[in-house]
Amino acid sequence: MTVTFVPVQLASSVGDEDGRLAFVDGRLVAILCRLGAFHGEQAGEWNLETAFGGLPERVNTPFATLDIAERWILDRRSPA
C-alpha cells in the first residue's frame, strides 16, 4: 500500500487553509489540515479533519509531519 498526499486549499474560519487529501492506492482515506498560528505551539502540525475506509475519525494530537501521518494511516488501514 502507498499513501499519496494531494495539496488542497480548505475553507477555514481561523486561517488553516493548507490541506492534504490522503489517498491509499487511489482511494481517499483522510483529509488533513496544517494548523496555523491560531493553534500556538501546534502551528505547522497536521490535524486529521476526517477519515474514511475504517480509519479512526479522531486522534488525540496532531501529527508533527506528514511522514508520521502516513505511518499512522498505514498502521491502521484495514486491508481491502
N, CA, C and O atoms as a Maestro MAE file, in Angstrom:
{
 s_m_m2io_version
 :::
 2.0.0
}

f_m_ct {
 s_m_title
 :::
 protein
 m_atom[320] {
  # First column is atom index #
  i_m_mmod_type
  r_m_x_coord
  r_m_y_coord
  r_m_z_coord
  i_m_residue_number
  s_m_chain_name
  s_m_pdb_residue_name
  s_m_pdb_atom_name
  i_m_atomic_number
  :::
  1 25 0.838 -1.179 0.000 1 A "MET " " N  " 7
  2 3 0.000 0.000 0.000 1 A "MET " " CA " 6
  3 2 0.881 1.239 0.000 1 A "MET " " C  " 6
  4 15 1.934 1.279 0.636 1 A "MET " " O  " 8
  5 25 0.427 2.235 -0.721 2 A "THR " " N  " 7
  6 3 1.136 3.509 -0.727 2 A "THR " " CA " 6
  7 2 0.161 4.631 -0.399 2 A "THR " " C  " 6
  8 15 -1.022 4.563 -0.731 2 A "THR " " O  " 8
  9 25 0.681 5.669 0.264 3 A "VAL " " N  " 7
  10 3 -0.108 6.853 0.589 3 A "VAL " " CA " 6
  11 2 0.361 7.982 -0.315 3 A "VAL " " C  " 6
  12 15 1.558 8.237 -0.448 3 A "VAL " " O  " 8
  13 25 -0.594 8.644 -0.926 4 A "THR " " N  " 7
  14 3 -0.309 9.811 -1.755 4 A "THR " " CA " 6
  15 2 -1.033 11.003 -1.142 4 A "THR " " C  " 6
  16 15 -2.227 10.931 -0.854 4 A "THR " " O  " 8
  17 25 -0.300 12.108 -0.943 5 A "PHE " " N  " 7
  18 3 -0.893 13.332 -0.417 5 A "PHE " " CA " 6
  19 2 -1.038 14.335 -1.555 5 A "PHE " " C  " 6
  20 15 -0.076 14.635 -2.262 5 A "PHE " " O  " 8
  21 25 -2.250 14.847 -1.720 6 A "VAL " " N  " 7
  22 3 -2.534 15.829 -2.754 6 A "VAL " " CA " 6
  23 2 -2.873 17.155 -2.076 6 A "VAL " " C  " 6
  24 15 -3.807 17.216 -1.276 6 A "VAL " " O  " 8
  25 25 -2.115 18.232 -2.390 7 A "PRO " " N  " 7
  26 3 -2.398 19.532 -1.780 7 A "PRO " " CA " 6
  27 2 -3.782 20.044 -2.164 7 A "PRO " " C  " 6
  28 15 -4.245 19.849 -3.288 7 A "PRO " " O  " 8
  29 25 -4.434 20.704 -1.206 8 A "VAL " " N  " 7
  30 3 -5.752 21.286 -1.424 8 A "VAL " " CA " 6
  31 2 -5.904 22.487 -0.497 8 A "VAL " " C  " 6
  32 15 -5.357 22.499 0.606 8 A "VAL " " O  " 8
  33 25 -6.644 23.490 -0.945 9 A "GLN " " N  " 7
  34 3 -6.944 24.640 -0.095 9 A "GLN " " CA " 6
  35 2 -8.284 24.392 0.585 9 A "GLN " " C  " 6
  36 15 -9.269 24.060 -0.074 9 A "GLN " " O  " 8
  37 25 -8.317 24.555 1.904 10 A "LEU " " N  " 7
  38 3 -9.525 24.337 2.683 10 A "LEU " " CA " 6
  39 2 -10.153 25.670 3.059 10 A "LEU " " C  " 6
  40 15 -9.440 26.654 3.256 10 A "LEU " " O  " 8
  41 25 -11.466 25.717 3.160 11 A "ALA " " N  " 7
  42 3 -12.163 26.897 3.659 11 A "ALA " " CA " 6
  43 2 -12.153 26.813 5.185 11 A "ALA " " C  " 6
  44 15 -12.644 25.841 5.760 11 A "ALA " " O  " 8
  45 25 -11.595 27.830 5.838 12 A "SER " " N  " 7
  46 3 -11.461 27.797 7.286 12 A "SER " " CA " 6
  47 2 -11.721 29.181 7.869 12 A "SER " " C  " 6
  48 15 -11.354 30.196 7.277 12 A "SER " " O  " 8
  49 25 -12.351 29.208 9.024 13 A "SER " " N  " 7
  50 3 -12.623 30.481 9.682 13 A "SER " " CA " 6
  51 2 -11.441 30.973 10.505 13 A "SER " " C  " 6
  52 15 -11.438 32.124 10.941 13 A "SER " " O  " 8
  53 25 -10.434 30.125 10.729 14 A "VAL " " N  " 7
  54 3 -9.272 30.538 11.531 14 A "VAL " " CA " 6
  55 2 -7.976 30.558 10.719 14 A "VAL " " C  " 6
  56 15 -6.894 30.678 11.294 14 A "VAL " " O  " 8
  57 25 -8.067 30.444 9.414 15 A "GLY " " N  " 7
  58 3 -6.892 30.565 8.559 15 A "GLY " " CA " 6
  59 2 -6.134 29.286 8.278 15 A "GLY " " C  " 6
  60 15 -5.093 29.318 7.622 15 A "GLY " " O  " 8
  61 25 -6.636 28.156 8.763 16 A "ASP " " N  " 7
  62 3 -5.985 26.872 8.487 16 A "ASP " " CA " 6
  63 2 -6.461 26.380 7.126 16 A "ASP " " C  " 6
  64 15 -7.414 25.606 7.039 16 A "ASP " " O  " 8
  65 25 -5.796 26.833 6.064 17 A "GLU " " N  " 7
  66 3 -6.274 26.523 4.714 17 A "GLU " " CA " 6
  67 2 -5.399 25.540 3.960 17 A "GLU " " C  " 6
  68 15 -5.821 25.019 2.927 17 A "GLU " " O  " 8
  69 25 -4.190 25.268 4.445 18 A "ASP " " N  " 7
  70 3 -3.275 24.346 3.776 18 A "ASP " " CA " 6
  71 2 -3.677 22.924 4.126 18 A "ASP " " C  " 6
  72 15 -3.484 22.483 5.259 18 A "ASP " " O  " 8
  73 25 -4.235 22.205 3.165 19 A "GLY " " N  " 7
  74 3 -4.710 20.863 3.429 19 A "GLY " " CA " 6
  75 2 -4.082 19.828 2.531 19 A "GLY " " C  " 6
  76 15 -3.411 20.153 1.551 19 A "GLY " " O  " 8
  77 25 -4.309 18.584 2.875 20 A "ARG " " N  " 7
  78 3 -3.873 17.452 2.055 20 A "ARG " " CA " 6
  79 2 -4.980 16.416 2.030 20 A "ARG " " C  " 6
  80 15 -5.549 16.063 3.063 20 A "ARG " " O  " 8
  81 25 -5.271 15.941 0.843 21 A "LEU " " N  " 7
  82 3 -6.111 14.766 0.695 21 A "LEU " " CA " 6
  83 2 -5.176 13.571 0.714 21 A "LEU " " C  " 6
  84 15 -4.184 13.554 -0.014 21 A "LEU " " O  " 8
  85 25 -5.472 12.579 1.526 22 A "ALA " " N  " 7
  86 3 -4.625 11.393 1.631 22 A "ALA " " CA " 6
  87 2 -5.318 10.226 0.937 22 A "ALA " " C  " 6
  88 15 -6.443 9.856 1.273 22 A "ALA " " O  " 8
  89 25 -4.619 9.661 -0.035 23 A "PHE " " N  " 7
  90 3 -5.138 8.523 -0.793 23 A "PHE " " CA " 6
  91 2 -4.275 7.296 -0.514 23 A "PHE " " C  " 6
  92 15 -3.049 7.391 -0.455 23 A "PHE " " O  " 8
  93 25 -4.916 6.157 -0.347 24 A "VAL " " N  " 7
  94 3 -4.205 4.877 -0.273 24 A "VAL " " CA " 6
  95 2 -4.617 4.086 -1.499 24 A "VAL " " C  " 6
  96 15 -5.787 3.752 -1.686 24 A "VAL " " O  " 8
  97 25 -3.626 3.794 -2.329 25 A "ASP " " N  " 7
  98 3 -3.876 3.049 -3.567 25 A "ASP " " CA " 6
  99 2 -5.040 3.648 -4.357 25 A "ASP " " C  " 6
  100 15 -5.889 2.920 -4.871 25 A "ASP " " O  " 8
  101 25 -5.074 4.983 -4.451 26 A "GLY " " N  " 7
  102 3 -6.065 5.677 -5.252 26 A "GLY " " CA " 6
  103 2 -7.396 5.956 -4.581 26 A "GLY " " C  " 6
  104 15 -8.277 6.554 -5.197 26 A "GLY " " O  " 8
  105 25 -7.568 5.534 -3.322 27 A "ARG " " N  " 7
  106 3 -8.832 5.758 -2.613 27 A "ARG " " CA " 6
  107 2 -8.630 6.787 -1.507 27 A "ARG " " C  " 6
  108 15 -7.680 6.694 -0.729 27 A "ARG " " O  " 8
  109 25 -9.534 7.773 -1.441 28 A "LEU " " N  " 7
  110 3 -9.454 8.808 -0.419 28 A "LEU " " CA " 6
  111 2 -9.711 8.208 0.952 28 A "LEU " " C  " 6
  112 15 -10.751 7.593 1.184 28 A "LEU " " O  " 8
  113 25 -8.742 8.392 1.876 29 A "VAL " " N  " 7
  114 3 -8.894 7.835 3.220 29 A "VAL " " CA " 6
  115 2 -8.872 8.900 4.312 29 A "VAL " " C  " 6
  116 15 -9.300 8.638 5.436 29 A "VAL " " O  " 8
  117 25 -8.372 10.117 3.993 30 A "ALA " " N  " 7
  118 3 -8.314 11.137 5.043 30 A "ALA " " CA " 6
  119 2 -8.140 12.526 4.445 30 A "ALA " " C  " 6
  120 15 -7.637 12.687 3.333 30 A "ALA " " O  " 8
  121 25 -8.566 13.518 5.208 31 A "ILE " " N  " 7
  122 3 -8.303 14.916 4.902 31 A "ILE " " CA " 6
  123 2 -7.558 15.494 6.103 31 A "ILE " " C  " 6
  124 15 -8.025 15.424 7.240 31 A "ILE " " O  " 8
  125 25 -6.387 16.067 5.819 32 A "LEU " " N  " 7
  126 3 -5.564 16.669 6.869 32 A "LEU " " CA " 6
  127 2 -5.436 18.166 6.622 32 A "LEU " " C  " 6
  128 15 -5.519 18.631 5.485 32 A "LEU " " O  " 8
  129 25 -5.234 18.909 7.700 33 A "CYS " " N  " 7
  130 3 -5.090 20.359 7.615 33 A "CYS " " CA " 6
  131 2 -3.881 20.785 8.445 33 A "CYS " " C  " 6
  132 15 -3.715 20.356 9.587 33 A "CYS " " O  " 8
  133 25 -3.027 21.647 7.846 34 A "ARG " " N  " 7
  134 3 -1.875 22.162 8.595 34 A "ARG " " CA " 6
  135 2 -2.377 23.271 9.514 34 A "ARG " " C  " 6
  136 15 -3.014 24.223 9.061 34 A "ARG " " O  " 8
  137 25 -2.088 23.141 10.800 35 A "LEU " " N  " 7
  138 3 -2.548 24.102 11.788 35 A "LEU " " CA " 6
  139 2 -1.775 25.413 11.669 35 A "LEU " " C  " 6
  140 15 -0.555 25.415 11.503 35 A "LEU " " O  " 8
  141 25 -2.497 26.519 11.757 36 A "GLY " " N  " 7
  142 3 -1.898 27.842 11.658 36 A "GLY " " CA " 6
  143 2 -1.553 28.432 13.014 36 A "GLY " " C  " 6
  144 15 -1.648 27.758 14.040 36 A "GLY " " O  " 8
  145 25 -1.152 29.691 13.010 37 A "ALA " " N  " 7
  146 3 -0.690 30.399 14.210 37 A "ALA " " CA " 6
  147 2 -1.731 30.425 15.319 37 A "ALA " " C  " 6
  148 15 -1.373 30.478 16.495 37 A "ALA " " O  " 8
  149 25 -2.992 30.388 14.974 38 A "PHE " " N  " 7
  150 3 -4.080 30.371 15.951 38 A "PHE " " CA " 6
  151 2 -3.900 29.238 16.970 38 A "PHE " " C  " 6
  152 15 -4.386 29.339 18.096 38 A "PHE " " O  " 8
  153 25 -3.209 28.168 16.583 39 A "HIS " " N  " 7
  154 3 -3.063 26.962 17.414 39 A "HIS " " CA " 6
  155 2 -1.788 26.948 18.258 39 A "HIS " " C  " 6
  156 15 -1.431 25.914 18.823 39 A "HIS " " O  " 8
  157 25 -1.103 28.089 18.346 40 A "GLY " " N  " 7
  158 3 0.059 28.215 19.225 40 A "GLY " " CA " 6
  159 2 1.166 27.232 18.918 40 A "GLY " " C  " 6
  160 15 1.657 27.168 17.792 40 A "GLY " " O  " 8
  161 25 1.561 26.461 19.930 41 A "GLU " " N  " 7
  162 3 2.698 25.537 19.803 41 A "GLU " " CA " 6
  163 2 2.471 24.446 18.759 41 A "GLU " " C  " 6
  164 15 3.431 23.856 18.263 41 A "GLU " " O  " 8
  165 25 1.231 24.177 18.428 42 A "GLN " " N  " 7
  166 3 0.935 23.137 17.443 42 A "GLN " " CA " 6
  167 2 0.930 23.675 16.012 42 A "GLN " " C  " 6
  168 15 0.719 22.906 15.075 42 A "GLN " " O  " 8
  169 25 1.154 24.951 15.824 43 A "ALA " " N  " 7
  170 3 1.188 25.531 14.476 43 A "ALA " " CA " 6
  171 2 2.196 24.776 13.613 43 A "ALA " " C  " 6
  172 15 3.309 24.482 14.050 43 A "ALA " " O  " 8
  173 25 1.794 24.470 12.395 44 A "GLY " " N  " 7
  174 3 2.650 23.733 11.466 44 A "GLY " " CA " 6
  175 2 2.422 22.237 11.490 44 A "GLY " " C  " 6
  176 15 2.856 21.536 10.576 44 A "GLY " " O  " 8
  177 25 1.751 21.727 12.515 45 A "GLU " " N  " 7
  178 3 1.459 20.302 12.592 45 A "GLU " " CA " 6
  179 2 0.191 20.002 11.788 45 A "GLU " " C  " 6
  180 15 -0.539 20.912 11.398 45 A "GLU " " O  " 8
  181 25 -0.054 18.733 11.552 46 A "TRP " " N  " 7
  182 3 -1.157 18.299 10.690 46 A "TRP " " CA " 6
  183 2 -2.276 17.664 11.510 46 A "TRP " " C  " 6
  184 15 -2.061 16.690 12.231 46 A "TRP " " O  " 8
  185 25 -3.472 18.233 11.385 47 A "ASN " " N  " 7
  186 3 -4.641 17.745 12.102 47 A "ASN " " CA " 6
  187 2 -5.483 16.862 11.173 47 A "ASN " " C  " 6
  188 15 -5.686 17.191 10.004 47 A "ASN " " O  " 8
  189 25 -5.960 15.757 11.699 48 A "LEU " " N  " 7
  190 3 -6.875 14.899 10.951 48 A "LEU " " CA " 6
  191 2 -8.262 15.527 11.005 48 A "LEU " " C  " 6
  192 15 -8.871 15.598 12.072 48 A "LEU " " O  " 8
  193 25 -8.764 15.981 9.861 49 A "GLU " " N  " 7
  194 3 -10.086 16.604 9.801 49 A "GLU " " CA " 6
  195 2 -11.179 15.555 9.695 49 A "GLU " " C  " 6
  196 15 -12.215 15.660 10.352 49 A "GLU " " O  " 8
  197 25 -10.950 14.551 8.874 50 A "THR " " N  " 7
  198 3 -11.903 13.454 8.737 50 A "THR " " CA " 6
  199 2 -11.183 12.249 8.135 50 A "THR " " C  " 6
  200 15 -10.143 12.385 7.490 50 A "THR " " O  " 8
  201 25 -11.753 11.080 8.357 51 A "ALA " " N  " 7
  202 3 -11.146 9.844 7.867 51 A "ALA " " CA " 6
  203 2 -12.229 8.940 7.278 51 A "ALA " " C  " 6
  204 15 -13.405 9.039 7.631 51 A "ALA " " O  " 8
  205 25 -11.808 8.068 6.384 52 A "PHE " " N  " 7
  206 3 -12.705 7.145 5.700 52 A "PHE " " CA " 6
  207 2 -12.074 5.758 5.662 52 A "PHE " " C  " 6
  208 15 -10.905 5.584 6.005 52 A "PHE " " O  " 8
  209 25 -12.856 4.787 5.245 53 A "GLY " " N  " 7
  210 3 -12.322 3.460 4.967 53 A "GLY " " CA " 6
  211 2 -11.821 2.706 6.177 53 A "GLY " " C  " 6
  212 15 -10.844 1.962 6.084 53 A "GLY " " O  " 8
  213 25 -12.475 2.885 7.315 54 A "GLY " " N  " 7
  214 3 -12.089 2.136 8.501 54 A "GLY " " CA " 6
  215 2 -11.059 2.797 9.388 54 A "GLY " " C  " 6
  216 15 -10.727 2.257 10.444 54 A "GLY " " O  " 8
  217 25 -10.534 3.966 8.989 55 A "LEU " " N  " 7
  218 3 -9.606 4.684 9.864 55 A "LEU " " CA " 6
  219 2 -10.369 5.340 11.000 55 A "LEU " " C  " 6
  220 15 -11.499 5.787 10.801 55 A "LEU " " O  " 8
  221 25 -9.770 5.411 12.204 56 A "PRO " " N  " 7
  222 3 -10.429 6.151 13.288 56 A "PRO " " CA " 6
  223 2 -10.644 7.603 12.866 56 A "PRO " " C  " 6
  224 15 -9.778 8.202 12.228 56 A "PRO " " O  " 8
  225 25 -11.788 8.162 13.220 57 A "GLU " " N  " 7
  226 3 -12.097 9.527 12.809 57 A "GLU " " CA " 6
  227 2 -11.485 10.581 13.718 57 A "GLU " " C  " 6
  228 15 -11.509 11.765 13.381 57 A "GLU " " O  " 8
  229 25 -10.953 10.194 14.830 58 A "ARG " " N  " 7
  230 3 -10.366 11.156 15.763 58 A "ARG " " CA " 6
  231 2 -9.004 10.663 16.247 58 A "ARG " " C  " 6
  232 15 -8.781 9.465 16.421 58 A "ARG " " O  " 8
  233 25 -8.107 11.615 16.457 59 A "VAL " " N  " 7
  234 3 -6.829 11.341 17.106 59 A "VAL " " CA " 6
  235 2 -6.656 12.384 18.203 59 A "VAL " " C  " 6
  236 15 -7.216 13.476 18.114 59 A "VAL " " O  " 8
  237 25 -5.886 12.056 19.234 60 A "ASN " " N  " 7
  238 3 -5.742 12.951 20.385 60 A "ASN " " CA " 6
  239 2 -4.878 14.168 20.098 60 A "ASN " " C  " 6
  240 15 -5.124 15.242 20.647 60 A "ASN " " O  " 8
  241 25 -3.884 14.021 19.259 61 A "THR " " N  " 7
  242 3 -2.981 15.129 18.966 61 A "THR " " CA " 6
  243 2 -2.697 15.168 17.471 61 A "THR " " C  " 6
  244 15 -2.821 14.156 16.782 61 A "THR " " O  " 8
  245 25 -2.318 16.339 16.975 62 A "PRO " " N  " 7
  246 3 -1.969 16.405 15.551 62 A "PRO " " CA " 6
  247 2 -0.654 15.678 15.266 62 A "PRO " " C  " 6
  248 15 0.107 15.351 16.176 62 A "PRO " " O  " 8
  249 25 -0.415 15.438 13.992 63 A "PHE " " N  " 7
  250 3 0.816 14.789 13.541 63 A "PHE " " CA " 6
  251 2 1.877 15.854 13.301 63 A "PHE " " C  " 6
  252 15 1.600 16.868 12.661 63 A "PHE " " O  " 8
  253 25 3.071 15.642 13.799 64 A "ALA " " N  " 7
  254 3 4.150 16.620 13.633 64 A "ALA " " CA " 6
  255 2 4.548 16.769 12.157 64 A "ALA " " C  " 6
  256 15 4.911 17.860 11.719 64 A "ALA " " O  " 8
  257 25 4.480 15.682 11.402 65 A "THR " " N  " 7
  258 3 4.866 15.698 9.990 65 A "THR " " CA " 6
  259 2 3.914 14.821 9.186 65 A "THR " " C  " 6
  260 15 3.175 14.007 9.741 65 A "THR " " O  " 8
  261 25 3.946 15.002 7.872 66 A "LEU " " N  " 7
  262 3 3.154 14.128 7.008 66 A "LEU " " CA " 6
  263 2 3.702 12.700 7.008 66 A "LEU " " C  " 6
  264 15 2.946 11.751 6.802 66 A "LEU " " O  " 8
  265 25 5.001 12.538 7.236 67 A "ASP " " N  " 7
  266 3 5.567 11.186 7.327 67 A "ASP " " CA " 6
  267 2 4.945 10.424 8.496 67 A "ASP " " C  " 6
  268 15 4.658 9.232 8.386 67 A "ASP " " O  " 8
  269 25 4.740 11.121 9.615 68 A "ILE " " N  " 7
  270 3 4.114 10.483 10.784 68 A "ILE " " CA " 6
  271 2 2.653 10.173 10.481 68 A "ILE " " C  " 6
  272 15 2.153 9.114 10.858 68 A "ILE " " O  " 8
  273 25 1.968 11.087 9.804 69 A "ALA " " N  " 7
  274 3 0.580 10.841 9.409 69 A "ALA " " CA " 6
  275 2 0.493 9.633 8.471 69 A "ALA " " C  " 6
  276 15 -0.412 8.808 8.592 69 A "ALA " " O  " 8
  277 25 1.437 9.540 7.541 70 A "GLU " " N  " 7
  278 3 1.455 8.407 6.620 70 A "GLU " " CA " 6
  279 2 1.606 7.092 7.376 70 A "GLU " " C  " 6
  280 15 0.888 6.132 7.098 70 A "GLU " " O  " 8
  281 25 2.522 7.040 8.318 71 A "ARG " " N  " 7
  282 3 2.730 5.817 9.103 71 A "ARG " " CA " 6
  283 2 1.469 5.465 9.882 71 A "ARG " " C  " 6
  284 15 1.083 4.297 9.947 71 A "ARG " " O  " 8
  285 25 0.819 6.479 10.480 72 A "TRP " " N  " 7
  286 3 -0.420 6.267 11.227 72 A "TRP " " CA " 6
  287 2 -1.489 5.669 10.316 72 A "TRP " " C  " 6
  288 15 -2.170 4.717 10.695 72 A "TRP " " O  " 8
  289 25 -1.634 6.228 9.120 73 A "ILE " " N  " 7
  290 3 -2.623 5.726 8.162 73 A "ILE " " CA " 6
  291 2 -2.331 4.272 7.804 73 A "ILE " " C  " 6
  292 15 -3.229 3.431 7.848 73 A "ILE " " O  " 8
  293 25 -1.107 3.977 7.458 74 A "LEU " " N  " 7
  294 3 -0.752 2.621 7.042 74 A "LEU " " CA " 6
  295 2 -0.901 1.614 8.179 74 A "LEU " " C  " 6
  296 15 -1.302 0.474 7.947 74 A "LEU " " O  " 8
  297 25 -0.582 2.024 9.400 75 A "ASP " " N  " 7
  298 3 -0.693 1.117 10.553 75 A "ASP " " CA " 6
  299 2 -2.142 0.789 10.896 75 A "ASP " " C  " 6
  300 15 -2.414 -0.254 11.491 75 A "ASP " " O  " 8
  301 25 -3.079 1.670 10.526 76 A "ARG " " N  " 7
  302 3 -4.471 1.490 10.909 76 A "ARG " " CA " 6
  303 2 -5.399 1.141 9.750 76 A "ARG " " C  " 6
  304 15 -6.571 0.836 9.972 76 A "ARG " " O  " 8
  305 25 -4.913 1.178 8.564 77 A "ARG " " N  " 7
  306 3 -5.731 0.928 7.369 77 A "ARG " " CA " 6
  307 2 -6.109 -0.534 7.300 77 A "ARG " " C  " 6
  308 15 -5.247 -1.411 7.364 77 A "ARG " " O  " 8
  309 25 -7.388 -0.795 7.169 78 A "SER " " N  " 7
  310 3 -7.873 -2.169 7.017 78 A "SER " " CA " 6
  311 2 -7.517 -2.679 5.632 78 A "SER " " C  " 6
  312 15 -7.664 -1.948 4.653 78 A "SER " " O  " 8
  313 25 -7.056 -3.907 5.529 79 A "PRO " " N  " 7
  314 3 -6.769 -4.458 4.199 79 A "PRO " " CA " 6
  315 2 -8.047 -4.505 3.372 79 A "PRO " " C  " 6
  316 15 -9.131 -4.774 3.890 79 A "PRO " " O  " 8
  317 25 -7.900 -4.237 2.080 80 A "ALA " " N  " 7
  318 3 -9.087 -4.239 1.182 80 A "ALA " " CA " 6
  319 2 -9.526 -5.644 0.885 80 A "ALA " " C  " 6
  320 15 -10.496 -5.847 0.156 80 A "ALA " " O  " 8
  :::
 }
 m_bond[319] {
  # First column is bond index #
  i_m_from
  i_m_to
  i_m_order
  :::
  1 1 2 1
  2 2 3 1
  3 3 4 2
  4 3 5 1
  5 5 6 1
  6 6 7 1
  7 7 8 2
  8 7 9 1
  9 9 10 1
  10 10 11 1
  11 11 12 2
  12 11 13 1
  13 13 14 1
  14 14 15 1
  15 15 16 2
  16 15 17 1
  17 17 18 1
  18 18 19 1
  19 19 20 2
  20 19 21 1
  21 21 22 1
  22 22 23 1
  23 23 24 2
  24 23 25 1
  25 25 26 1
  26 26 27 1
  27 27 28 2
  28 27 29 1
  29 29 30 1
  30 30 31 1
  31 31 32 2
  32 31 33 1
  33 33 34 1
  34 34 35 1
  35 35 36 2
  36 35 37 1
  37 37 38 1
  38 38 39 1
  39 39 40 2
  40 39 41 1
  41 41 42 1
  42 42 43 1
  43 43 44 2
  44 43 45 1
  45 45 46 1
  46 46 47 1
  47 47 48 2
  48 47 49 1
  49 49 50 1
  50 50 51 1
  51 51 52 2
  52 51 53 1
  53 53 54 1
  54 54 55 1
  55 55 56 2
  56 55 57 1
  57 57 58 1
  58 58 59 1
  59 59 60 2
  60 59 61 1
  61 61 62 1
  62 62 63 1
  63 63 64 2
  64 63 65 1
  65 65 66 1
  66 66 67 1
  67 67 68 2
  68 67 69 1
  69 69 70 1
  70 70 71 1
  71 71 72 2
  72 71 73 1
  73 73 74 1
  74 74 75 1
  75 75 76 2
  76 75 77 1
  77 77 78 1
  78 78 79 1
  79 79 80 2
  80 79 81 1
  81 81 82 1
  82 82 83 1
  83 83 84 2
  84 83 85 1
  85 85 86 1
  86 86 87 1
  87 87 88 2
  88 87 89 1
  89 89 90 1
  90 90 91 1
  91 91 92 2
  92 91 93 1
  93 93 94 1
  94 94 95 1
  95 95 96 2
  96 95 97 1
  97 97 98 1
  98 98 99 1
  99 99 100 2
  100 99 101 1
  101 101 102 1
  102 102 103 1
  103 103 104 2
  104 103 105 1
  105 105 106 1
  106 106 107 1
  107 107 108 2
  108 107 109 1
  109 109 110 1
  110 110 111 1
  111 111 112 2
  112 111 113 1
  113 113 114 1
  114 114 115 1
  115 115 116 2
  116 115 117 1
  117 117 118 1
  118 118 119 1
  119 119 120 2
  120 119 121 1
  121 121 122 1
  122 122 123 1
  123 123 124 2
  124 123 125 1
  125 125 126 1
  126 126 127 1
  127 127 128 2
  128 127 129 1
  129 129 130 1
  130 130 131 1
  131 131 132 2
  132 131 133 1
  133 133 134 1
  134 134 135 1
  135 135 136 2
  136 135 137 1
  137 137 138 1
  138 138 139 1
  139 139 140 2
  140 139 141 1
  141 141 142 1
  142 142 143 1
  143 143 144 2
  144 143 145 1
  145 145 146 1
  146 146 147 1
  147 147 148 2
  148 147 149 1
  149 149 150 1
  150 150 151 1
  151 151 152 2
  152 151 153 1
  153 153 154 1
  154 154 155 1
  155 155 156 2
  156 155 157 1
  157 157 158 1
  158 158 159 1
  159 159 160 2
  160 159 161 1
  161 161 162 1
  162 162 163 1
  163 163 164 2
  164 163 165 1
  165 165 166 1
  166 166 167 1
  167 167 168 2
  168 167 169 1
  169 169 170 1
  170 170 171 1
  171 171 172 2
  172 171 173 1
  173 173 174 1
  174 174 175 1
  175 175 176 2
  176 175 177 1
  177 177 178 1
  178 178 179 1
  179 179 180 2
  180 179 181 1
  181 181 182 1
  182 182 183 1
  183 183 184 2
  184 183 185 1
  185 185 186 1
  186 186 187 1
  187 187 188 2
  188 187 189 1
  189 189 190 1
  190 190 191 1
  191 191 192 2
  192 191 193 1
  193 193 194 1
  194 194 195 1
  195 195 196 2
  196 195 197 1
  197 197 198 1
  198 198 199 1
  199 199 200 2
  200 199 201 1
  201 201 202 1
  202 202 203 1
  203 203 204 2
  204 203 205 1
  205 205 206 1
  206 206 207 1
  207 207 208 2
  208 207 209 1
  209 209 210 1
  210 210 211 1
  211 211 212 2
  212 211 213 1
  213 213 214 1
  214 214 215 1
  215 215 216 2
  216 215 217 1
  217 217 218 1
  218 218 219 1
  219 219 220 2
  220 219 221 1
  221 221 222 1
  222 222 223 1
  223 223 224 2
  224 223 225 1
  225 225 226 1
  226 226 227 1
  227 227 228 2
  228 227 229 1
  229 229 230 1
  230 230 231 1
  231 231 232 2
  232 231 233 1
  233 233 234 1
  234 234 235 1
  235 235 236 2
  236 235 237 1
  237 237 238 1
  238 238 239 1
  239 239 240 2
  240 239 241 1
  241 241 242 1
  242 242 243 1
  243 243 244 2
  244 243 245 1
  245 245 246 1
  246 246 247 1
  247 247 248 2
  248 247 249 1
  249 249 250 1
  250 250 251 1
  251 251 252 2
  252 251 253 1
  253 253 254 1
  254 254 255 1
  255 255 256 2
  256 255 257 1
  257 257 258 1
  258 258 259 1
  259 259 260 2
  260 259 261 1
  261 261 262 1
  262 262 263 1
  263 263 264 2
  264 263 265 1
  265 265 266 1
  266 266 267 1
  267 267 268 2
  268 267 269 1
  269 269 270 1
  270 270 271 1
  271 271 272 2
  272 271 273 1
  273 273 274 1
  274 274 275 1
  275 275 276 2
  276 275 277 1
  277 277 278 1
  278 278 279 1
  279 279 280 2
  280 279 281 1
  281 281 282 1
  282 282 283 1
  283 283 284 2
  284 283 285 1
  285 285 286 1
  286 286 287 1
  287 287 288 2
  288 287 289 1
  289 289 290 1
  290 290 291 1
  291 291 292 2
  292 291 293 1
  293 293 294 1
  294 294 295 1
  295 295 296 2
  296 295 297 1
  297 297 298 1
  298 298 299 1
  299 299 300 2
  300 299 301 1
  301 301 302 1
  302 302 303 1
  303 303 304 2
  304 303 305 1
  305 305 306 1
  306 306 307 1
  307 307 308 2
  308 307 309 1
  309 309 310 1
  310 310 311 1
  311 311 312 2
  312 311 313 1
  313 313 314 1
  314 314 315 1
  315 315 316 2
  316 315 317 1
  317 317 318 1
  318 318 319 1
  319 319 320 2
  :::
 }
}
